């Protein structure tokens, strides 16, 4: 049901153009030696993932947005609605955000490239040729 949407590409580490090839080399974000390694091109449609120098600079802002959303949601949920202590929240939130860093790094890059690359199904490409 998600296939053909940008959300599918972002969540399942797929090429934003064809949704077939993998975007990152490893499947997991927690292979800490290789979590940031990307394929240069899609193995299926040959989409260029290294578009230009500095292209993924904007991905920092998307991952920053994910961090802010996590912090605001945690604060509202724990401190405001449950009446918890702010220091106890910080004691759990800071290590949690550090553990989420590889995941947010990868999601930030996939969100960023999906802003600029449109999905093209096999049927659409065959009808053009």
Phi and psi in radians as a Rosetta constraint file:
Dihedral C 1 N 2 CA 2 C 2 CIRCULARHARMONIC -1.395 0.35
Dihedral N 2 CA 2 C 2 N 3 CIRCULARHARMONIC -0.363 0.35
Dihedral C 2 N 3 CA 3 C 3 CIRCULARHARMONIC -1.029 0.35
Dihedral N 3 CA 3 C 3 N 4 CIRCULARHARMONIC 2.368 0.35
Dihedral C 3 N 4 CA 4 C 4 CIRCULARHARMONIC 1.682 0.35
Dihedral N 4 CA 4 C 4 N 5 CIRCULARHARMONIC -0.012 0.35
Dihedral C 4 N 5 CA 5 C 5 CIRCULARHARMONIC -1.945 0.35
Dihedral N 5 CA 5 C 5 N 6 CIRCULARHARMONIC 2.759 0.35
Dihedral C 5 N 6 CA 6 C 6 CIRCULARHARMONIC -1.120 0.35
Dihedral N 6 CA 6 C 6 N 7 CIRCULARHARMONIC -0.569 0.35
Dihedral C 6 N 7 CA 7 C 7 CIRCULARHARMONIC -1.067 0.35
Dihedral N 7 CA 7 C 7 N 8 CIRCULARHARMONIC -0.636 0.35
Dihedral C 7 N 8 CA 8 C 8 CIRCULARHARMONIC -1.080 0.35
Dihedral N 8 CA 8 C 8 N 9 CIRCULARHARMONIC -0.821 0.35
Dihedral C 8 N 9 CA 9 C 9 CIRCULARHARMONIC -1.079 0.35
Dihedral N 9 CA 9 C 9 N 10 CIRCULARHARMONIC -0.732 0.35
Dihedral C 9 N 10 CA 10 C 10 CIRCULARHARMONIC -1.208 0.35
Dihedral N 10 CA 10 C 10 N 11 CIRCULARHARMONIC -0.802 0.35
Dihedral C 10 N 11 CA 11 C 11 CIRCULARHARMONIC -1.326 0.35
Dihedral N 11 CA 11 C 11 N 12 CIRCULARHARMONIC -0.543 0.35
Dihedral C 11 N 12 CA 12 C 12 CIRCULARHARMONIC -1.923 0.35
Dihedral N 12 CA 12 C 12 N 13 CIRCULARHARMONIC 0.311 0.35
Dihedral C 12 N 13 CA 13 C 13 CIRCULARHARMONIC 1.024 0.35
Dihedral N 13 CA 13 C 13 N 14 CIRCULARHARMONIC 0.783 0.35
Dihedral C 13 N 14 CA 14 C 14 CIRCULARHARMONIC -1.978 0.35
Dihedral N 14 CA 14 C 14 N 15 CIRCULARHARMONIC 2.779 0.35
Dihedral C 14 N 15 CA 15 C 15 CIRCULARHARMONIC -1.032 0.35
Dihedral N 15 CA 15 C 15 N 16 CIRCULARHARMONIC 2.345 0.35
Dihedral C 15 N 16 CA 16 C 16 CIRCULARHARMONIC -1.215 0.35
Dihedral N 16 CA 16 C 16 N 17 CIRCULARHARMONIC -0.360 0.35
Dihedral C 16 N 17 CA 17 C 17 CIRCULARHARMONIC -1.520 0.35
Dihedral N 17 CA 17 C 17 N 18 CIRCULARHARMONIC -0.811 0.35
Dihedral C 17 N 18 CA 18 C 18 CIRCULARHARMONIC -1.953 0.35
Dihedral N 18 CA 18 C 18 N 19 CIRCULARHARMONIC -0.276 0.35
Dihedral C 18 N 19 CA 19 C 19 CIRCULARHARMONIC 1.065 0.35
Dihedral N 19 CA 19 C 19 N 20 CIRCULARHARMONIC 0.420 0.35
Dihedral C 19 N 20 CA 20 C 20 CIRCULARHARMONIC -1.965 0.35
Dihedral N 20 CA 20 C 20 N 21 CIRCULARHARMONIC -0.962 0.35
Dihedral C 20 N 21 CA 21 C 21 CIRCULARHARMONIC -1.315 0.35
Dihedral N 21 CA 21 C 21 N 22 CIRCULARHARMONIC 2.708 0.35
Dihedral C 21 N 22 CA 22 C 22 CIRCULARHARMONIC -1.419 0.35
Dihedral N 22 CA 22 C 22 N 23 CIRCULARHARMONIC 2.549 0.35
Dihedral C 22 N 23 CA 23 C 23 CIRCULARHARMONIC -1.489 0.35
Dihedral N 23 CA 23 C 23 N 24 CIRCULARHARMONIC -0.918 0.35
Dihedral C 23 N 24 CA 24 C 24 CIRCULARHARMONIC -1.679 0.35
Dihedral N 24 CA 24 C 24 N 25 CIRCULARHARMONIC 2.700 0.35
Dihedral C 24 N 25 CA 25 C 25 CIRCULARHARMONIC -1.158 0.35
Dihedral N 25 CA 25 C 25 N 26 CIRCULARHARMONIC -0.785 0.35
Dihedral C 25 N 26 CA 26 C 26 CIRCULARHARMONIC -1.706 0.35
Dihedral N 26 CA 26 C 26 N 27 CIRCULARHARMONIC 2.663 0.35
Dihedral C 26 N 27 CA 27 C 27 CIRCULARHARMONIC -1.320 0.35
Dihedral N 27 CA 27 C 27 N 28 CIRCULARHARMONIC -0.561 0.35
Dihedral C 27 N 28 CA 28 C 28 CIRCULARHARMONIC -1.785 0.35
Dihedral N 28 CA 28 C 28 N 29 CIRCULARHARMONIC 2.556 0.35
Dihedral C 28 N 29 CA 29 C 29 CIRCULARHARMONIC -1.404 0.35
Dihedral N 29 CA 29 C 29 N 30 CIRCULARHARMONIC -0.186 0.35
Dihedral C 29 N 30 CA 30 C 30 CIRCULARHARMONIC -1.820 0.35
Dihedral N 30 CA 30 C 30 N 31 CIRCULARHARMONIC 0.348 0.35
Dihedral C 30 N 31 CA 31 C 31 CIRCULARHARMONIC -1.537 0.35
Dihedral N 31 CA 31 C 31 N 32 CIRCULARHARMONIC 1.555 0.35
Dihedral C 31 N 32 CA 32 C 32 CIRCULARHARMONIC -1.143 0.35
Dihedral N 32 CA 32 C 32 N 33 CIRCULARHARMONIC -0.315 0.35
Dihedral C 32 N 33 CA 33 C 33 CIRCULARHARMONIC -1.411 0.35
Dihedral N 33 CA 33 C 33 N 34 CIRCULARHARMONIC -0.444 0.35
Dihedral C 33 N 34 CA 34 C 34 CIRCULARHARMONIC -2.200 0.35
Dihedral N 34 CA 34 C 34 N 35 CIRCULARHARMONIC 0.185 0.35
Dihedral C 34 N 35 CA 35 C 35 CIRCULARHARMONIC -1.097 0.35
Dihedral N 35 CA 35 C 35 N 36 CIRCULARHARMONIC -0.424 0.35
Dihedral C 35 N 36 CA 36 C 36 CIRCULARHARMONIC -1.740 0.35
Dihedral N 36 CA 36 C 36 N 37 CIRCULARHARMONIC 0.051 0.35
Dihedral C 36 N 37 CA 37 C 37 CIRCULARHARMONIC -1.399 0.35
Dihedral N 37 CA 37 C 37 N 38 CIRCULARHARMONIC 2.153 0.35
Dihedral C 37 N 38 CA 38 C 38 CIRCULARHARMONIC -1.966 0.35
Dihedral N 38 CA 38 C 38 N 39 CIRCULARHARMONIC 2.681 0.35
Dihedral C 38 N 39 CA 39 C 39 CIRCULARHARMONIC -1.227 0.35
Dihedral N 39 CA 39 C 39 N 40 CIRCULARHARMONIC 2.569 0.35
Dihedral C 39 N 40 CA 40 C 40 CIRCULARHARMONIC -1.275 0.35
Dihedral N 40 CA 40 C 40 N 41 CIRCULARHARMONIC -0.634 0.35
Dihedral C 40 N 41 CA 41 C 41 CIRCULARHARMONIC -2.447 0.35
Dihedral N 41 CA 41 C 41 N 42 CIRCULARHARMONIC 2.763 0.35
Dihedral C 41 N 42 CA 42 C 42 CIRCULARHARMONIC -1.226 0.35
Dihedral N 42 CA 42 C 42 N 43 CIRCULARHARMONIC 2.351 0.35
Dihedral C 42 N 43 CA 43 C 43 CIRCULARHARMONIC -1.270 0.35
Dihedral N 43 CA 43 C 43 N 44 CIRCULARHARMONIC -0.270 0.35
Dihedral C 43 N 44 CA 44 C 44 CIRCULARHARMONIC -1.760 0.35
Dihedral N 44 CA 44 C 44 N 45 CIRCULARHARMONIC -0.858 0.35
Dihedral C 44 N 45 CA 45 C 45 CIRCULARHARMONIC -1.983 0.35
Dihedral N 45 CA 45 C 45 N 46 CIRCULARHARMONIC -0.044 0.35
Dihedral C 45 N 46 CA 46 C 46 CIRCULARHARMONIC 1.187 0.35
Dihedral N 46 CA 46 C 46 N 47 CIRCULARHARMONIC 0.428 0.35
Dihedral C 46 N 47 CA 47 C 47 CIRCULARHARMONIC -1.118 0.35
Dihedral N 47 CA 47 C 47 N 48 CIRCULARHARMONIC 2.375 0.35
Dihedral C 47 N 48 CA 48 C 48 CIRCULARHARMONIC -1.423 0.35
Dihedral N 48 CA 48 C 48 N 49 CIRCULARHARMONIC 2.069 0.35
Dihedral C 48 N 49 CA 49 C 49 CIRCULARHARMONIC -1.560 0.35
Dihedral N 49 CA 49 C 49 N 50 CIRCULARHARMONIC -0.325 0.35
Dihedral C 49 N 50 CA 50 C 50 CIRCULARHARMONIC -1.783 0.35
Dihedral N 50 CA 50 C 50 N 51 CIRCULARHARMONIC 1.340 0.35
Dihedral C 50 N 51 CA 51 C 51 CIRCULARHARMONIC -1.144 0.35
Dihedral N 51 CA 51 C 51 N 52 CIRCULARHARMONIC -0.865 0.35
Dihedral C 51 N 52 CA 52 C 52 CIRCULARHARMONIC -2.846 0.35
Dihedral N 52 CA 52 C 52 N 53 CIRCULARHARMONIC 2.790 0.35
Dihedral C 52 N 53 CA 53 C 53 CIRCULARHARMONIC -1.060 0.35
Dihedral N 53 CA 53 C 53 N 54 CIRCULARHARMONIC 2.294 0.35
Dihedral C 53 N 54 CA 54 C 54 CIRCULARHARMONIC 1.452 0.35
Dihedral N 54 CA 54 C 54 N 55 CIRCULARHARMONIC 0.084 0.35
Dihedral C 54 N 55 CA 55 C 55 CIRCULARHARMONIC -1.040 0.35
Dihedral N 55 CA 55 C 55 N 56 CIRCULARHARMONIC -0.731 0.35
Dihedral C 55 N 56 CA 56 C 56 CIRCULARHARMONIC -1.456 0.35
Dihedral N 56 CA 56 C 56 N 57 CIRCULARHARMONIC 0.136 0.35
Dihedral C 56 N 57 CA 57 C 57 CIRCULARHARMONIC -1.035 0.35
Dihedral N 57 CA 57 C 57 N 58 CIRCULARHARMONIC -0.652 0.35
Dihedral C 57 N 58 CA 58 C 58 CIRCULARHARMONIC -1.177 0.35
Dihedral N 58 CA 58 C 58 N 59 CIRCULARHARMONIC -0.378 0.35
Dihedral C 58 N 59 CA 59 C 59 CIRCULARHARMONIC -1.157 0.35
Dihedral N 59 CA 59 C 59 N 60 CIRCULARHARMONIC -0.407 0.35
Dihedral C 59 N 60 CA 60 C 60 CIRCULARHARMONIC -1.060 0.35
Dihedral N 60 CA 60 C 60 N 61 CIRCULARHARMONIC -0.674 0.35
Dihedral C 60 N 61 CA 61 C 61 CIRCULARHARMONIC -1.223 0.35
Dihedral N 61 CA 61 C 61 N 62 CIRCULARHARMONIC -0.625 0.35
Dihedral C 61 N 62 CA 62 C 62 CIRCULARHARMONIC -1.208 0.35
Dihedral N 62 CA 62 C 62 N 63 CIRCULARHARMONIC -0.713 0.35
Dihedral C 62 N 63 CA 63 C 63 CIRCULARHARMONIC -1.215 0.35
Dihedral N 63 CA 63 C 63 N 64 CIRCULARHARMONIC -0.594 0.35
Dihedral C 63 N 64 CA 64 C 64 CIRCULARHARMONIC -1.046 0.35
Dihedral N 64 CA 64 C 64 N 65 CIRCULARHARMONIC -0.735 0.35
Dihedral C 64 N 65 CA 65 C 65 CIRCULARHARMONIC -1.060 0.35
Dihedral N 65 CA 65 C 65 N 66 CIRCULARHARMONIC -0.647 0.35
Dihedral C 65 N 66 CA 66 C 66 CIRCULARHARMONIC -1.140 0.35
Dihedral N 66 CA 66 C 66 N 67 CIRCULARHARMONIC -0.723 0.35
Dihedral C 66 N 67 CA 67 C 67 CIRCULARHARMONIC -1.092 0.35
Dihedral N 67 CA 67 C 67 N 68 CIRCULARHARMONIC -0.793 0.35
Dihedral C 67 N 68 CA 68 C 68 CIRCULARHARMONIC -1.088 0.35
Dihedral N 68 CA 68 C 68 N 69 CIRCULARHARMONIC -0.759 0.35
Dihedral C 68 N 69 CA 69 C 69 CIRCULARHARMONIC -1.073 0.35
Dihedral N 69 CA 69 C 69 N 70 CIRCULARHARMONIC -0.692 0.35
Dihedral C 69 N 70 CA 70 C 70 CIRCULARHARMONIC -1.148 0.35
Dihedral N 70 CA 70 C 70 N 71 CIRCULARHARMONIC -0.769 0.35
Dihedral C 70 N 71 CA 71 C 71 CIRCULARHARMONIC -1.158 0.35
Dihedral N 71 CA 71 C 71 N 72 CIRCULARHARMONIC -0.795 0.35
Dihedral C 71 N 72 CA 72 C 72 CIRCULARHARMONIC -1.133 0.35
Dihedral N 72 CA 72 C 72 N 73 CIRCULARHARMONIC -0.754 0.35
Dihedral C 72 N 73 CA 73 C 73 CIRCULARHARMONIC -1.108 0.35
Dihedral N 73 CA 73 C 73 N 74 CIRCULARHARMONIC -0.756 0.35
Dihedral C 73 N 74 CA 74 C 74 CIRCULARHARMONIC -1.099 0.35
Dihedral N 74 CA 74 C 74 N 75 CIRCULARHARMONIC -0.775 0.35
Dihedral C 74 N 75 CA 75 C 75 CIRCULARHARMONIC -1.094 0.35
Dihedral N 75 CA 75 C 75 N 76 CIRCULARHARMONIC -0.848 0.35
Dihedral C 75 N 76 CA 76 C 76 CIRCULARHARMONIC -1.103 0.35
Dihedral N 76 CA 76 C 76 N 77 CIRCULARHARMONIC -0.751 0.35
Dihedral C 76 N 77 CA 77 C 77 CIRCULARHARMONIC -1.193 0.35
Dihedral N 77 CA 77 C 77 N 78 CIRCULARHARMONIC -0.781 0.35
Dihedral C 77 N 78 CA 78 C 78 CIRCULARHARMONIC -1.528 0.35
Dihedral N 78 CA 78 C 78 N 79 CIRCULARHARMONIC -0.858 0.35
Dihedral C 78 N 79 CA 79 C 79 CIRCULARHARMONIC -1.423 0.35
Dihedral N 79 CA 79 C 79 N 80 CIRCULARHARMONIC -0.847 0.35
Dihedral C 79 N 80 CA 80 C 80 CIRCULARHARMONIC -1.328 0.35
Dihedral N 80 CA 80 C 80 N 81 CIRCULARHARMONIC -0.927 0.35
Dihedral C 80 N 81 CA 81 C 81 CIRCULARHARMONIC -1.458 0.35
Dihedral N 81 CA 81 C 81 N 82 CIRCULARHARMONIC -0.604 0.35
Dihedral C 81 N 82 CA 82 C 82 CIRCULARHARMONIC -1.715 0.35
Dihedral N 82 CA 82 C 82 N 83 CIRCULARHARMONIC -0.138 0.35
Dihedral C 82 N 83 CA 83 C 83 CIRCULARHARMONIC 1.240 0.35
Dihedral N 83 CA 83 C 83 N 84 CIRCULARHARMONIC 0.504 0.35
Dihedral C 83 N 84 CA 84 C 84 CIRCULARHARMONIC -1.371 0.35
Dihedral N 84 CA 84 C 84 N 85 CIRCULARHARMONIC 3.006 0.35
Dihedral C 84 N 85 CA 85 C 85 CIRCULARHARMONIC -1.554 0.35
Dihedral N 85 CA 85 C 85 N 86 CIRCULARHARMONIC 2.386 0.35
Dihedral C 85 N 86 CA 86 C 86 CIRCULARHARMONIC -1.101 0.35
Dihedral N 86 CA 86 C 86 N 87 CIRCULARHARMONIC -0.663 0.35
Dihedral C 86 N 87 CA 87 C 87 CIRCULARHARMONIC -1.177 0.35
Dihedral N 87 CA 87 C 87 N 88 CIRCULARHARMONIC -0.663 0.35
Dihedral C 87 N 88 CA 88 C 88 CIRCULARHARMONIC -1.151 0.35
Dihedral N 88 CA 88 C 88 N 89 CIRCULARHARMONIC -0.671 0.35
Dihedral C 88 N 89 CA 89 C 89 CIRCULARHARMONIC -1.051 0.35
Dihedral N 89 CA 89 C 89 N 90 CIRCULARHARMONIC -0.811 0.35
Dihedral C 89 N 90 CA 90 C 90 CIRCULARHARMONIC -1.087 0.35
Dihedral N 90 CA 90 C 90 N 91 CIRCULARHARMONIC -0.645 0.35
Dihedral C 90 N 91 CA 91 C 91 CIRCULARHARMONIC -1.070 0.35
Dihedral N 91 CA 91 C 91 N 92 CIRCULARHARMONIC -0.550 0.35
Dihedral C 91 N 92 CA 92 C 92 CIRCULARHARMONIC -1.663 0.35
Dihedral N 92 CA 92 C 92 N 93 CIRCULARHARMONIC -0.566 0.35
Dihedral C 92 N 93 CA 93 C 93 CIRCULARHARMONIC -1.239 0.35
Dihedral N 93 CA 93 C 93 N 94 CIRCULARHARMONIC -0.771 0.35
Dihedral C 93 N 94 CA 94 C 94 CIRCULARHARMONIC -1.078 0.35
Dihedral N 94 CA 94 C 94 N 95 CIRCULARHARMONIC -0.892 0.35
Dihedral C 94 N 95 CA 95 C 95 CIRCULARHARMONIC -1.104 0.35
Dihedral N 95 CA 95 C 95 N 96 CIRCULARHARMONIC -0.594 0.35
Dihedral C 95 N 96 CA 96 C 96 CIRCULARHARMONIC -1.101 0.35
Dihedral N 96 CA 96 C 96 N 97 CIRCULARHARMONIC -0.723 0.35
Dihedral C 96 N 97 CA 97 C 97 CIRCULARHARMONIC -1.188 0.35
Dihedral N 97 CA 97 C 97 N 98 CIRCULARHARMONIC -0.604 0.35
Dihedral C 97 N 98 CA 98 C 98 CIRCULARHARMONIC -1.149 0.35
Dihedral N 98 CA 98 C 98 N 99 CIRCULARHARMONIC -0.696 0.35
Dihedral C 98 N 99 CA 99 C 99 CIRCULARHARMONIC -1.201 0.35
Dihedral N 99 CA 99 C 99 N 100 CIRCULARHARMONIC -0.491 0.35
Dihedral C 99 N 100 CA 100 C 100 CIRCULARHARMONIC -1.432 0.35
Dihedral N 100 CA 100 C 100 N 101 CIRCULARHARMONIC -0.170 0.35
Dihedral C 100 N 101 CA 101 C 101 CIRCULARHARMONIC -0.939 0.35
Dihedral N 101 CA 101 C 101 N 102 CIRCULARHARMONIC -0.888 0.35
Dihedral C 101 N 102 CA 102 C 102 CIRCULARHARMONIC -1.084 0.35
Dihedral N 102 CA 102 C 102 N 103 CIRCULARHARMONIC -0.655 0.35
Dihedral C 102 N 103 CA 103 C 103 CIRCULARHARMONIC -1.167 0.35
Dihedral N 103 CA 103 C 103 N 104 CIRCULARHARMONIC -0.806 0.35
Dihedral C 103 N 104 CA 104 C 104 CIRCULARHARMONIC -1.184 0.35
Dihedral N 104 CA 104 C 104 N 105 CIRCULARHARMONIC -0.574 0.35
Dihedral C 104 N 105 CA 105 C 105 CIRCULARHARMONIC -1.034 0.35
Dihedral N 105 CA 105 C 105 N 106 CIRCULARHARMONIC -0.849 0.35
Dihedral C 105 N 106 CA 106 C 106 CIRCULARHARMONIC -1.209 0.35
Dihedral N 106 CA 106 C 106 N 107 CIRCULARHARMONIC -0.753 0.35
Dihedral C 106 N 107 CA 107 C 107 CIRCULARHARMONIC -1.134 0.35
Dihedral N 107 CA 107 C 107 N 108 CIRCULARHARMONIC -0.675 0.35
Dihedral C 107 N 108 CA 108 C 108 CIRCULARHARMONIC -1.042 0.35
Dihedral N 108 CA 108 C 108 N 109 CIRCULARHARMONIC -0.745 0.35
Dihedral C 108 N 109 CA 109 C 109 CIRCULARHARMONIC -1.176 0.35
Dihedral N 109 CA 109 C 109 N 110 CIRCULARHARMONIC -0.709 0.35
Dihedral C 109 N 110 CA 110 C 110 CIRCULARHARMONIC -1.202 0.35
Dihedral N 110 CA 110 C 110 N 111 CIRCULARHARMONIC -0.645 0.35
Dihedral C 110 N 111 CA 111 C 111 CIRCULARHARMONIC -1.099 0.35
Dihedral N 111 CA 111 C 111 N 112 CIRCULARHARMONIC -0.792 0.35
Dihedral C 111 N 112 CA 112 C 112 CIRCULARHARMONIC -1.075 0.35
Dihedral N 112 CA 112 C 112 N 113 CIRCULARHARMONIC -0.816 0.35
Dihedral C 112 N 113 CA 113 C 113 CIRCULARHARMONIC -1.228 0.35
Dihedral N 113 CA 113 C 113 N 114 CIRCULARHARMONIC -0.523 0.35
Dihedral C 113 N 114 CA 114 C 114 CIRCULARHARMONIC -1.206 0.35
Dihedral N 114 CA 114 C 114 N 115 CIRCULARHARMONIC -0.360 0.35
Dihedral C 114 N 115 CA 115 C 115 CIRCULARHARMONIC -1.168 0.35
Dihedral N 115 CA 115 C 115 N 116 CIRCULARHARMONIC -0.571 0.35
Dihedral C 115 N 116 CA 116 C 116 CIRCULARHARMONIC -1.816 0.35
Dihedral N 116 CA 116 C 116 N 117 CIRCULARHARMONIC -0.273 0.35
Dihedral C 116 N 117 CA 117 C 117 CIRCULARHARMONIC -2.002 0.35
Dihedral N 117 CA 117 C 117 N 118 CIRCULARHARMONIC 2.245 0.35
Dihedral C 117 N 118 CA 118 C 118 CIRCULARHARMONIC -1.605 0.35
Dihedral N 118 CA 118 C 118 N 119 CIRCULARHARMONIC 2.555 0.35
Dihedral C 118 N 119 CA 119 C 119 CIRCULARHARMONIC -1.291 0.35
Dihedral N 119 CA 119 C 119 N 120 CIRCULARHARMONIC 2.336 0.35
Dihedral C 119 N 120 CA 120 C 120 CIRCULARHARMONIC -2.235 0.35
Dihedral N 120 CA 120 C 120 N 121 CIRCULARHARMONIC 1.981 0.35
Dihedral C 120 N 121 CA 121 C 121 CIRCULARHARMONIC -1.262 0.35
Dihedral N 121 CA 121 C 121 N 122 CIRCULARHARMONIC 2.873 0.35
Dihedral C 121 N 122 CA 122 C 122 CIRCULARHARMONIC -1.065 0.35
Dihedral N 122 CA 122 C 122 N 123 CIRCULARHARMONIC -0.706 0.35
Dihedral C 122 N 123 CA 123 C 123 CIRCULARHARMONIC -1.073 0.35
Dihedral N 123 CA 123 C 123 N 124 CIRCULARHARMONIC -0.733 0.35
Dihedral C 123 N 124 CA 124 C 124 CIRCULARHARMONIC -1.148 0.35
Dihedral N 124 CA 124 C 124 N 125 CIRCULARHARMONIC -0.697 0.35
Dihedral C 124 N 125 CA 125 C 125 CIRCULARHARMONIC -1.217 0.35
Dihedral N 125 CA 125 C 125 N 126 CIRCULARHARMONIC -0.634 0.35
Dihedral C 125 N 126 CA 126 C 126 CIRCULARHARMONIC -1.186 0.35
Dihedral N 126 CA 126 C 126 N 127 CIRCULARHARMONIC -0.619 0.35
Dihedral C 126 N 127 CA 127 C 127 CIRCULARHARMONIC -1.237 0.35
Dihedral N 127 CA 127 C 127 N 128 CIRCULARHARMONIC -0.472 0.35
Dihedral C 127 N 128 CA 128 C 128 CIRCULARHARMONIC -1.280 0.35
Dihedral N 128 CA 128 C 128 N 129 CIRCULARHARMONIC -0.706 0.35
